[in-house]
Amino acid sequence: MTWRFVDLGAVPPEYGAAADAAVFGEVSGGRSPGTLHIYSRDMMTVSLGRFRDLDTDVRRYALERLGITAVRRISGGSTVLTGPSQIIYSFTSEDFFRSKKDSYSEICGCVASALRSLGLDAAYKEPNDILSGGMKISGGAQYRAGGFLIQHGTVIVEPEPLIEEVLMPLKERSYSCTTSISERLGHSVSRGSVAEALRGAFRKKLCPDLSDGELTKGELRFIADNSDRFRV
């Protein structure tokens, strides 16, 4: 099996959400290889899970006051605040895992391994989080259809002080609070270093033939035609 790695850089919120859907469509349709693609938002954005409600999860007055936009991703999961201080990874492939639980464990395990290679203590916490020092540093969500899956999630590179101001508190969670790579290490780490750590960990554990690639014309066309529908 061949694998493709694509780094989109910093992109508009709706572009990233559309890219996730575009890649899933092309991979599940057999037109693109299994793909690990990463990107950052170019502005602060609320990312709503497939079934989440904006008024339930977000302090709307904070969005309006701070000029924060919102998008709805194709996966389930909770609502999160994303932005330039985070890297979003998306792993899309045929669902060759033994179970949904196993897929979360293996994919999140790659992210945890990447963080450990940067010097952090990081461990997978069921069902879909990665903790460092008991604090959440990454979380993931999945979408499945036709024997294929996409898991995407955030890796918090720098602290984001607006999280508590924008998002309503979760009723239940398995961690005390969120943290970031720079907070845990006591110094900043470049985006490029985090990207390379993710690339290396996925290549070692799940994608041995992972090589650099780019989005196809079909994926780019889907993004251009459909980005607007991912805005909330």
N, C-alpha and C positions, 0 to 999 in steps of 0.2 A: 504493500500500500504506500502510495506517495502522499506527502503532506506539504502544505503551503503555509508559510508565515508571512503575514502582511502587517506592517505598521502604518496606520493611517495618519499618525501625528495628532495634532490638535484640530478638531473638527466641530462644526456647529452641532448643537444637541440633536436636532432632528436627523441630521446626516448620519450620526453614529447609530441611532435607533434604526434607521432605514438600512444601514449597512449590515446590521445583524440579521435582519429579515432577508436581505438580498443574498447574503452568503448562505444562509440556511436553505433558501430556495434553490440555489444553484448546486450546492453539495447534495441535497436530498434528491435533486433531479438528475444527478449523475454528470453534470456539466462542469463541476469544479471538484478538485480533490479535497480530502479532509483538510480543515483549515484552522489555524490559530491566528486570529487577528486581534490587534490591540489598538487602542486610541485613547485620547483624552478629550474631554469637552473643552471648548474654547471659552466657555462662560459657565457660571453657576447654574445648575439645572436640577430640578426634582425629577427623578426617574420613578414612575409609577409601575408597579407590577400589573400584570395583565388584568387582574380582577380587583384592583384597589381603587378606592374612591378619594379624589383630591380633597374634598371637604372633610373627610374623616381623618386623613393622615397628615394634612398640612395646615399650618396657620396661614390662611389665604392673605390676610392683611400684611404678613411678613413678605410674601411673594411680591405683592404690589409695591410695598415700600422699598424693597431691595432690588426690584427689577429682575427677579429670578423667573426663568421660564420653566415649563414642565413638558415632559414627553412621556408617552406610554410605550414600554418595551413589549416584546412578544412573549416574554417569559412570565411566570408567576412570581411569587415572592413579595417581600415587603417593599415599601416605598423608601427610597434613599436619596440623599443629597449628593450630587456629583459635581465635579468641576475640574479646573486646571490642576488642582492639587492631587488628583487621583489618576491612575491608569485603569482603564477598563479592558479586561481580556475576554475574548469570546472563542470557545472551543467548539467546533462543529464537525460531527462525524457520524458514520453509521453507528447505531447503538449496539456495540459489540460487548458491552459490559454484562456481568451476570445478573445484576439487578439495579434498580434506581439508586438504592443505598450504596452499592458498590461503585457506581459511576461518580457519585458525589465524593466518595472517599478517595478515589484514584485521581480525579481531576483537581480537587482541592489539595490533595497531597502534592501534586506538581507545584501548585502555587506556594504551599508551605515550604517545600524544598527550595524554591527560588528565594524565598525570604531568608531561609537559613544560610544560603550561600552568600548573602549580603551581611551576615553576622547577627541576625536576629534569632531569638528563640521563638519558634512559630510551630503551632500544632493544629491539626484539623479537629474541629468540634462539631459533632453531629447536630443538626442535619446538614448544614451548608455554610458554616462559618470557619474562619481561621483566627485563632487567638494568639496574642503575644503578651505575656505577663498577665494573663487573665482578661485582657481587653481585646475587643474586636478590631482587626486590622484589615480583614477582607471578608466579603460575603458573596455567595453565588446564588443563582437561580437558573432554572432549566425550562426548556420547551421541547416537546417531543411530538413527532408526527411521522407516520410512514416508515417506522424502523430507523429513524434518524433522531439525533438530539443536538441541541445547542445548549451549552452552559456558559453563561457570562457572569462576570462579577467585577467588583472594584478592588483595587489595591490602593490603600491610602498612603500616599507618599509624604505629604505634608499635612499638618493639622488643619482642620476646618472648624473654626470657632462658631460658625453660623448654624451648625446642625441642630443644636438644642433650640435655637430661636425659630427655625423654620419648620421642623418636623414635630408632630405630636409625639409624645412618649409612647413607646411600645408597651403593651400590657404585660407581655411575657418576653423575656430574653435570657439567653444563657451566658451573658457577659455583663461586667459592671459598667463599662463605658467603651468608647472607641479610642483608638490611638493611631499613630502613624509611624512610618519607617524612621523619619527624622527624630521623632520624640523618643523612640525606643533606642536608637543608636547614639543620640546626643549630637548628631551632626546631619547635614543634608546629604542626600545621595542623588546623583543626576538621574534624570528620566531615562537616559540611554543605558545606564547601569541596571536599572530595574527591568527595562525591556529585554536586555541581553540575559539577565538572570531568568526571566520567565521563558524565553526562547530556549535556553540551555536545559532548564528543568523538564520542560515538555518533551524536548528531543530525547533526553536520557530515559524518561519514564514511559512515554506514550507514543511518541512520534519519531522513531529513529531516523527516518528519511526526510525530516523537516528541512525545507530549503526556502530561501527568500522568493517571494512572488509578489503579485499585484492583483488588484481586482480586475475581473473580466469586463468586457464591454457590456455583457448582459447585466452584471451586477451594478455597474455604473449607471446604466440606463434605468434600472429599477429604482435606484436611489434618487436620480433626477426626477423621475415621474411620481414618486410616492412619499418623499420626505415630509411633505405638508401633513399627511394623514397621521403622523406620529406625534404631532403637537397636541397638547391638551388645552 
